[in-house]
């Protein structure tokens, strides 16, 4: 993993984070209640938006990204514990979490199906699974362009796959999808699920 990517991530995302993404995160993350698992917490950009959580367990496999989240953890009024682990093998017991949050992370997970299975395992029955992800668009030319760009993009952007179809992946799981909101012509999706 490149050392430069964690350093520039917040700066590069800043224009979107202070406008459009802020509204999305505020609405979505307020729905996370009780004990929350955050998948791929990165630099902790979600931490200020938790208003109804009692405790947050945040996983992030990149130590450089996780390190950059420490300031946001200190400012949070909610206890946050971070773990340097991958989503495909979570160090938690079955039926632990009331809510799970994943934002702009499923594009980078090497084995996303395993990650979904692990999320289901550690979530209580009826737990809310809340995602905000960029995905492969449902337009032939644009989708093809995403596919062509992905190999180079993935190397430059810490494993990000521009052409990942996260919604289809969730449809094939045992999660029950309750709501999907499309943003930027379907490039970004907000997906709400329940663990059954």
C-alpha positions as CSV (number, residue, x, y, z in Angstrom):
1,X,0.0,0.0,0.0
2,X,1.3,3.4,-0.9
3,X,2.1,5.8,2.0
4,X,0.9,8.8,0.0
5,X,-2.7,7.7,-0.4
6,X,-3.7,8.1,3.3
7,X,-2.0,11.5,3.4
8,X,-4.0,13.0,0.5
9,X,-7.3,11.2,1.0
10,X,-9.0,13.8,3.1
11,X,-7.7,16.7,1.0
12,X,-8.9,15.0,-2.2
13,X,-12.3,14.2,-0.8
14,X,-12.8,17.6,0.9
15,X,-14.9,19.3,-1.8
16,X,-17.4,16.5,-1.8
17,X,-17.3,15.9,1.9
18,X,-18.2,19.4,2.9
19,X,-21.2,19.6,0.6
20,X,-23.0,16.6,-1.0
21,X,-21.4,13.8,1.0
22,X,-22.0,15.6,4.3
23,X,-25.8,15.5,3.7
24,X,-25.7,11.8,2.8
25,X,-23.5,10.9,5.8
26,X,-25.6,12.9,8.3
27,X,-28.8,11.2,7.2
28,X,-27.5,7.7,6.9
29,X,-25.3,7.5,9.9
30,X,-27.9,8.9,12.3
31,X,-29.8,5.7,11.6
32,X,-27.0,3.6,13.2
33,X,-28.1,2.8,16.7
34,X,-26.7,0.9,19.7
35,X,-23.5,-1.0,19.3
36,X,-22.2,-0.2,15.8
37,X,-19.6,-1.9,13.6
38,X,-18.0,0.4,11.0
39,X,-16.3,-1.4,8.1
40,X,-13.3,0.4,6.7
41,X,-13.3,3.4,8.9
42,X,-10.4,5.0,7.1
43,X,-9.5,8.4,8.5
44,X,-12.6,8.5,10.7
45,X,-14.7,10.8,8.4
46,X,-17.9,9.2,9.7
47,X,-17.1,9.5,13.4
48,X,-18.6,13.0,13.9
49,X,-21.9,11.9,12.4
50,X,-22.8,9.2,14.9
51,X,-25.6,10.6,17.1
52,X,-27.5,7.4,18.2
53,X,-24.7,4.9,18.8
54,X,-23.6,3.8,22.2
55,X,-20.3,2.3,21.1
56,X,-18.5,2.0,17.8
57,X,-16.1,-0.8,16.8
58,X,-14.3,0.4,13.7
59,X,-12.2,-1.8,11.5
60,X,-9.5,-0.5,9.1
61,X,-6.8,-2.7,7.6
62,X,-4.6,0.2,6.5
63,X,-2.6,1.3,9.6
64,X,-1.8,4.7,8.0
65,X,-5.4,5.5,7.4
66,X,-6.4,4.3,10.9
67,X,-3.7,6.5,12.5
68,X,-5.1,9.6,10.8
69,X,-8.5,8.9,12.5
70,X,-7.1,9.5,16.1
71,X,-8.1,13.2,16.1
72,X,-11.7,12.5,15.2
73,X,-11.8,9.7,17.8
74,X,-10.7,12.2,20.5
75,X,-13.4,14.6,19.5
76,X,-16.2,12.1,19.6
77,X,-18.5,11.9,22.6
78,X,-19.1,8.2,21.8
79,X,-16.6,5.4,22.7
80,X,-14.7,4.3,19.6
81,X,-12.4,1.3,19.4
82,X,-10.4,0.7,16.2
83,X,-9.0,-2.6,15.0
84,X,-6.4,-3.3,12.3
85,X,-8.3,-6.1,10.7
86,X,-10.0,-7.0,7.4
87,X,-13.7,-7.3,6.8
88,X,-13.4,-10.9,5.6
89,X,-12.4,-12.1,9.0
90,X,-14.0,-10.1,11.8
91,X,-12.7,-10.6,15.4
92,X,-16.2,-10.4,17.0
93,X,-18.7,-13.0,18.3
94,X,-21.9,-13.9,16.5
95,X,-24.9,-11.6,17.0
96,X,-22.9,-8.7,18.5
97,X,-24.0,-5.6,16.6
98,X,-27.2,-3.6,16.4
99,X,-26.0,-1.7,13.3
100,X,-23.3,-1.9,10.7
101,X,-22.0,1.1,8.6
102,X,-19.9,0.9,5.4
103,X,-19.1,4.0,3.4
104,X,-17.0,4.1,0.2
105,X,-15.3,0.9,1.2
106,X,-16.8,-2.1,-0.5
107,X,-14.9,-1.1,-3.7
108,X,-11.6,-1.9,-1.9
109,X,-12.5,-5.2,-0.2
110,X,-10.6,-8.0,-1.9
111,X,-13.3,-10.6,-1.1
112,X,-16.6,-8.7,-0.8
113,X,-18.8,-11.8,-0.6
114,X,-16.8,-13.1,2.5
115,X,-17.1,-9.6,4.0
116,X,-20.9,-9.6,3.6
117,X,-21.1,-13.1,5.2
118,X,-19.0,-11.9,8.1
119,X,-21.2,-8.8,8.6
120,X,-24.3,-11.1,8.7
121,X,-22.6,-13.4,11.2
122,X,-21.6,-10.6,13.7
123,X,-24.9,-8.7,13.3
124,X,-28.0,-9.4,15.4
125,X,-31.2,-10.5,13.7
126,X,-32.9,-7.3,12.5
127,X,-29.7,-5.2,12.6
128,X,-29.5,-2.3,10.2
129,X,-26.8,-2.5,7.6
130,X,-26.2,1.0,6.2
131,X,-24.0,1.5,3.1
132,X,-22.9,4.5,1.0
133,X,-20.9,3.2,-2.0
134,X,-19.8,4.1,-5.5
135,X,-20.6,1.4,-8.0
136,X,-20.5,0.3,-11.6
137,X,-23.0,2.5,-13.4
138,X,-25.8,1.0,-15.4
139,X,-24.8,2.7,-18.6
140,X,-23.0,0.7,-21.3
141,X,-20.3,3.1,-22.3
142,X,-19.6,4.5,-18.8
143,X,-19.7,1.0,-17.3
144,X,-17.2,-0.2,-19.9
145,X,-14.9,2.8,-19.2
146,X,-15.0,2.0,-15.5
147,X,-13.9,-1.6,-16.3
148,X,-11.0,-0.4,-18.5
149,X,-9.8,2.1,-15.9
150,X,-10.1,-0.2,-12.8
151,X,-6.7,-2.0,-13.1
152,X,-4.7,1.3,-13.1
153,X,-7.1,3.0,-10.7
154,X,-6.9,0.1,-8.2
155,X,-3.1,0.4,-8.1
156,X,-3.2,4.2,-7.6
157,X,-6.1,4.3,-5.1
158,X,-5.4,1.7,-2.5
159,X,-7.3,-1.2,-4.2
160,X,-10.4,0.7,-5.3
161,X,-12.5,-1.0,-8.0
162,X,-14.5,1.5,-10.0
163,X,-16.6,-1.3,-11.6
164,X,-17.7,-3.1,-8.4
165,X,-21.5,-3.9,-8.4
166,X,-22.1,-3.8,-4.7
167,X,-25.9,-3.7,-5.0
168,X,-25.9,-7.0,-7.0
169,X,-23.6,-8.5,-4.4
170,X,-26.0,-7.6,-1.7
171,X,-29.0,-9.0,-3.6
172,X,-27.2,-12.3,-3.7
173,X,-26.8,-12.3,0.1
174,X,-29.3,-13.2,2.8
175,X,-29.6,-9.5,3.7
176,X,-33.0,-7.9,3.1
177,X,-32.6,-4.7,1.1
178,X,-35.2,-2.2,2.3
179,X,-34.1,1.0,0.5
180,X,-31.8,2.1,-2.3
181,X,-31.2,5.8,-3.2
182,X,-29.4,6.7,-6.4
183,X,-27.0,9.7,-6.6
184,X,-25.0,11.2,-9.4
185,X,-26.8,9.2,-12.1
186,X,-26.3,5.9,-10.2
187,X,-22.6,6.3,-9.6
188,X,-23.2,6.5,-5.8
189,X,-25.8,4.5,-3.9
190,X,-27.2,4.7,-0.4
191,X,-28.4,1.2,0.5
192,X,-30.2,0.2,3.7
193,X,-30.6,-3.5,4.6
194,X,-31.7,-5.6,7.5
195,X,-30.0,-8.7,8.7
196,X,-32.5,-11.6,8.6
